[in-house]
Amino acid sequence: MNNGKISLTAGLLLLLVCAIWGGNAVSIKFSNQGIPPLLAATIRSVAAGFLVLLWAKFKGQRVLFPKGARRHGVMIGLLFGLDFLFLYWSIVFTTASRATIFLYSHPFWVALGAHFFVDQDRLHPVKAAGLILAFAGLWMVFRIQSPLLPENNWIGDVMSLAAAVFWATTTLYIKRISQTVTVSHYQTLFSQLVFAIPILLAGSLLFEQDYTIVPAAGVLWAMAYQIVVVAFFSYTLWFWMIHNFAVSGLTAFTFLAPLFGVFFGAVILSEPAGIMVWLGLALVCAGIYLVNRSPKNRSCG
């Protein structure tokens, strides 16, 4: 496992992942117009899980955790299910931009949790300063206000924050068990997708009985993006990286995703953006540099 500095190639791949994730909330906003959010999340997990299964079989890889460790796969899936239950539902109440910003408080919680629960991934002063600086950039973007905000947008904001906490818990759980259980990123991702299905389906059956399904072309394209590009391609890449790099260094890069999200929200959904986005981006980039910079006489991560 490589727990050193993130290479240029890995950094560029992370940039691509962040751009994909930045567009995810926008695509959910579109799919919500024709498919109930929790049902959409369920469909995504089922379809993407099937794609991961096919790809893993093609690569000659197992998708289930080893015997004696399958409880970890179930736990990962349950946490992932709660993460996406709150995320998909949150976008009913708030804008895609705000949901993305709250969701990507995730690295802050990961870095704090990694300090206590992940060996050799401590929160030293330089890394802490980088996270604070990047979080300040997010806060600048968050401060952008619009008279077009939904009346009860705070409900969606809180749900997005809850999604961030469950995402951070999932990331730390995976990193923690990887120190004692040998699993591939195929096994990790498959468990997340498949064992999340009962949580998401139960939520849909309980709370979405009055929704009407309208499978328009835009809705179906949005679902395809969520299934193939986000849940299959980007998550496969992301979990490979989690198994090969320091978790807090990786999650620091995800501070870029909300900036992509705000940009896509502005361009596609006409949500507000301006100079604050670019100032926030400068702070985020500075924070990423500090998080991945090794302090004197100390190794990174």
PLY file of the C-alpha trace (Angstrom):
ply
format ascii 1.0
element vertex 301
property float x
property float y
property float z
element edge 300
property int vertex1
property int vertex2
end_header
0.00 0.00 0.00
1.30 3.47 -0.91
0.68 5.84 1.99
3.01 8.57 0.76
2.36 11.72 -1.22
-0.29 11.57 -3.90
1.39 11.43 -7.32
0.61 13.76 -10.22
-1.28 10.99 -12.05
-3.34 10.17 -8.95
-4.01 13.89 -8.46
-5.34 14.25 -12.00
-7.55 11.20 -11.56
-8.86 12.69 -8.31
-9.62 15.91 -10.18
-11.70 13.90 -12.66
-13.50 12.11 -9.82
-14.29 15.45 -8.16
-15.70 16.84 -11.40
-17.90 13.75 -11.78
-19.09 14.03 -8.18
-19.69 17.75 -8.62
-22.21 16.93 -11.33
-23.94 14.26 -9.24
-26.24 16.57 -7.26
-27.26 18.31 -10.50
-28.14 14.94 -12.04
-30.14 14.01 -8.92
-32.06 17.27 -9.26
-33.01 16.18 -12.79
-33.91 12.59 -11.88
-36.04 13.82 -8.97
-38.34 15.42 -11.54
-39.48 12.00 -12.74
-38.41 9.37 -10.20
-38.84 9.60 -6.39
-35.40 10.24 -4.85
-35.13 7.14 -2.66
-36.43 4.91 -5.44
-33.84 6.47 -7.76
-31.11 5.74 -5.21
-32.34 2.13 -4.99
-32.33 1.72 -8.77
-28.83 3.18 -8.90
-27.49 0.72 -6.33
-29.09 -2.29 -8.05
-27.87 -1.37 -11.55
-24.40 -0.22 -10.50
-23.97 -3.30 -8.30
-24.72 -5.48 -11.33
-22.12 -3.58 -13.41
-19.50 -4.00 -10.68
-20.30 -7.72 -10.52
-19.83 -8.10 -14.28
-16.60 -6.09 -14.32
-15.16 -7.99 -11.34
-15.98 -11.32 -12.99
-14.29 -10.11 -16.19
-11.19 -9.18 -14.14
-11.29 -12.50 -12.26
-12.01 -10.79 -8.92
-14.29 -11.79 -6.05
-17.04 -9.40 -4.97
-17.96 -10.81 -1.55
-15.87 -10.29 1.57
-13.98 -13.39 2.82
-15.86 -15.75 5.11
-15.66 -14.52 8.69
-15.47 -10.89 7.54
-18.76 -10.53 5.66
-20.31 -8.64 8.57
-17.95 -5.81 7.60
-19.39 -5.78 4.09
-22.91 -5.56 5.50
-21.93 -2.69 7.82
-20.30 -0.79 4.96
-23.46 -1.19 2.89
-25.72 0.00 5.70
-23.61 3.13 6.26
-23.54 3.80 2.53
-27.30 3.35 2.33
-27.87 5.94 5.07
-25.47 8.31 3.32
-27.40 8.20 0.06
-30.80 8.08 1.68
-30.09 11.49 3.20
-28.33 12.86 0.11
-31.01 11.97 -2.46
-33.80 13.16 -0.18
-31.99 16.39 0.74
-32.07 17.66 -2.84
-35.87 17.70 -2.71
-35.61 20.52 -0.13
-32.49 22.49 -1.11
-30.44 23.45 -4.17
-27.87 21.16 -5.74
-25.14 23.67 -4.88
-25.96 23.85 -1.18
-26.41 20.07 -0.89
-22.99 19.54 -2.45
-21.33 22.07 -0.15
-22.71 20.46 2.99
-21.96 16.95 1.72
-18.32 17.86 1.21
-17.76 18.80 4.79
-16.97 15.05 4.68
-13.14 15.50 4.54
-13.20 17.53 7.75
-14.89 14.68 9.63
-12.62 12.08 8.00
-9.43 13.92 8.97
-10.61 14.24 12.57
-11.71 10.62 12.73
-8.54 9.32 11.07
-6.46 10.99 13.77
-8.09 8.77 16.39
-8.97 5.57 14.52
-6.50 5.04 11.64
-2.87 4.14 12.31
-0.22 6.37 10.67
-2.79 8.92 9.49
-2.50 11.53 12.21
-3.72 15.12 12.11
-0.54 17.21 12.44
-0.57 21.06 12.53
0.22 21.55 8.83
-2.53 19.15 7.75
-4.98 20.77 10.17
-4.15 24.22 8.78
-4.76 22.96 5.25
-8.13 21.52 6.16
-9.17 24.73 7.90
-8.06 26.81 4.92
-9.95 24.59 2.47
-13.03 24.61 4.70
-12.87 28.43 4.74
-12.98 28.33 0.93
-16.11 26.20 1.10
-17.63 28.59 3.59
-17.09 31.50 1.18
-18.98 29.60 -1.49
-21.67 28.61 0.99
-22.25 32.28 1.88
-23.62 32.93 -1.60
-27.33 33.61 -1.11
-30.23 33.64 -3.53
-33.82 34.87 -3.21
-34.78 31.74 -5.12
-33.82 29.39 -2.28
-36.59 26.97 -1.26
-38.56 28.02 1.83
-37.47 25.02 3.92
-33.98 24.66 2.47
-32.53 24.17 5.98
-34.10 20.69 6.04
-32.12 19.70 2.97
-29.00 21.36 4.39
-29.22 19.27 7.58
-29.86 16.10 5.56
-26.81 16.80 3.41
-24.71 17.29 6.53
-26.00 13.96 7.89
-25.00 12.35 4.57
-21.50 13.79 5.01
-21.19 12.28 8.49
-22.30 8.83 7.27
-19.93 9.08 4.28
-17.03 9.95 6.58
-17.93 7.05 8.88
-17.99 4.69 5.88
-14.58 5.89 4.68
-13.01 5.48 8.11
-14.60 2.06 8.63
-13.18 0.84 5.31
-9.73 2.20 6.11
-9.84 0.69 9.60
-10.79 -2.84 8.52
-8.29 -2.74 5.63
-5.56 -2.90 8.28
-6.72 -6.36 9.39
-8.82 -7.78 6.52
-7.48 -8.18 2.99
-10.18 -7.05 0.56
-10.11 -5.53 -2.90
-11.81 -2.33 -4.01
-14.25 -4.54 -5.96
-15.37 -6.20 -2.74
-15.65 -2.85 -0.96
-17.70 -1.19 -3.69
-19.96 -4.19 -4.31
-20.74 -4.40 -0.58
-21.54 -0.70 -0.45
-23.93 -0.87 -3.35
-25.69 -4.18 -2.67
-26.08 -4.04 1.11
-27.38 -0.46 0.81
-30.39 -1.67 -1.19
-32.56 -2.76 1.79
-32.13 0.64 3.51
-32.95 2.62 0.37
-35.84 0.39 -0.68
-37.37 0.50 2.81
-37.12 4.29 2.78
-38.83 4.45 -0.60
-41.66 2.12 0.45
-42.24 4.09 3.66
-42.03 7.67 2.38
-42.71 7.68 -1.37
-46.10 6.05 -1.78
-47.68 9.18 -3.28
-45.02 9.93 -5.91
-45.70 9.59 -9.64
-43.02 8.19 -11.95
-42.47 10.19 -15.16
-39.61 8.54 -17.12
-38.80 11.47 -19.45
-35.60 11.42 -21.52
-33.78 13.89 -19.25
-34.67 11.83 -16.19
-33.34 8.63 -17.79
-30.09 10.32 -18.90
-29.61 11.62 -15.36
-30.10 8.12 -13.98
-27.62 6.72 -16.51
-25.05 9.27 -15.34
-25.60 8.33 -11.71
-25.36 4.59 -12.41
-22.55 4.30 -14.98
-20.38 7.36 -14.49
-20.76 8.03 -10.75
-21.59 4.75 -9.01
-19.65 2.40 -11.32
-16.70 4.26 -12.86
-15.85 6.94 -10.28
-16.48 4.75 -7.22
-14.36 1.92 -8.62
-11.53 4.39 -9.08
-12.12 6.01 -5.68
-12.08 2.77 -3.71
-8.94 1.64 -5.48
-7.34 4.87 -4.24
-8.66 4.41 -0.69
-6.89 1.05 -0.60
-3.63 2.56 -1.87
-3.23 6.08 -0.45
-3.58 7.89 2.89
-7.29 8.49 3.46
-7.08 12.08 4.77
-4.89 13.11 1.83
-7.44 11.72 -0.61
-10.43 13.27 1.11
-8.74 16.66 1.15
-8.96 16.62 -2.65
-12.71 16.13 -2.44
-12.96 19.74 -1.32
-12.84 20.49 -5.07
-16.09 18.61 -5.76
-18.45 21.26 -4.31
-16.76 23.91 -6.41
-17.47 21.84 -9.50
-20.97 21.35 -8.12
-21.56 25.09 -7.73
-20.19 25.69 -11.23
-22.41 23.02 -12.80
-25.36 24.26 -10.75
-24.82 27.77 -12.10
-24.40 26.68 -15.72
-27.07 23.96 -15.87
-29.60 24.97 -13.20
-29.01 28.76 -13.14
-28.07 28.67 -9.45
-26.07 31.73 -8.27
-22.27 31.87 -8.65
-19.70 34.66 -8.88
-16.31 35.89 -7.71
-16.76 34.12 -4.36
-16.53 30.78 -6.15
-13.11 31.66 -7.57
-11.83 33.03 -4.26
-13.06 29.87 -2.58
-11.27 27.78 -5.19
-7.96 29.56 -4.43
-8.31 28.78 -0.73
-9.22 25.17 -1.44
-6.17 24.67 -3.67
-3.92 26.17 -0.98
-5.49 23.87 1.60
-4.90 20.81 -0.58
-1.22 21.77 -0.96
-0.80 22.03 2.83
-2.63 18.79 3.54
-0.36 16.87 1.17
2.86 18.63 2.20
5.06 16.66 4.58
6.10 18.65 7.66
9.78 18.61 8.63
11.07 15.30 9.96
7.71 13.69 9.47
6.20 11.58 6.74
2.96 12.54 5.08
-0.22 10.80 6.16
0 1
1 2
2 3
3 4
4 5
5 6
6 7
7 8
8 9
9 10
10 11
11 12
12 13
13 14
14 15
15 16
16 17
17 18
18 19
19 20
20 21
21 22
22 23
23 24
24 25
25 26
26 27
27 28
28 29
29 30
30 31
31 32
32 33
33 34
34 35
35 36
36 37
37 38
38 39
39 40
40 41
41 42
42 43
43 44
44 45
45 46
46 47
47 48
48 49
49 50
50 51
51 52
52 53
53 54
54 55
55 56
56 57
57 58
58 59
59 60
60 61
61 62
62 63
63 64
64 65
65 66
66 67
67 68
68 69
69 70
70 71
71 72
72 73
73 74
74 75
75 76
76 77
77 78
78 79
79 80
80 81
81 82
82 83
83 84
84 85
85 86
86 87
87 88
88 89
89 90
90 91
91 92
92 93
93 94
94 95
95 96
96 97
97 98
98 99
99 100
100 101
101 102
102 103
103 104
104 105
105 106
106 107
107 108
108 109
109 110
110 111
111 112
112 113
113 114
114 115
115 116
116 117
117 118
118 119
119 120
120 121
121 122
122 123
123 124
124 125
125 126
126 127
127 128
128 129
129 130
130 131
131 132
132 133
133 134
134 135
135 136
136 137
137 138
138 139
139 140
140 141
141 142
142 143
143 144
144 145
145 146
146 147
147 148
148 149
149 150
150 151
151 152
152 153
153 154
154 155
155 156
156 157
157 158
158 159
159 160
160 161
161 162
162 163
163 164
164 165
165 166
166 167
167 168
168 169
169 170
170 171
171 172
172 173
173 174
174 175
175 176
176 177
177 178
178 179
179 180
180 181
181 182
182 183
183 184
184 185
185 186
186 187
187 188
188 189
189 190
190 191
191 192
192 193
193 194
194 195
195 196
196 197
197 198
198 199
199 200
200 201
201 202
202 203
203 204
204 205
205 206
206 207
207 208
208 209
209 210
210 211
211 212
212 213
213 214
214 215
215 216
216 217
217 218
218 219
219 220
220 221
221 222
222 223
223 224
224 225
225 226
226 227
227 228
228 229
229 230
230 231
231 232
232 233
233 234
234 235
235 236
236 237
237 238
238 239
239 240
240 241
241 242
242 243
243 244
244 245
245 246
246 247
247 248
248 249
249 250
250 251
251 252
252 253
253 254
254 255
255 256
256 257
257 258
258 259
259 260
260 261
261 262
262 263
263 264
264 265
265 266
266 267
267 268
268 269
269 270
270 271
271 272
272 273
273 274
274 275
275 276
276 277
277 278
278 279
279 280
280 281
281 282
282 283
283 284
284 285
285 286
286 287
287 288
288 289
289 290
290 291
291 292
292 293
293 294
294 295
295 296
296 297
297 298
298 299
299 300
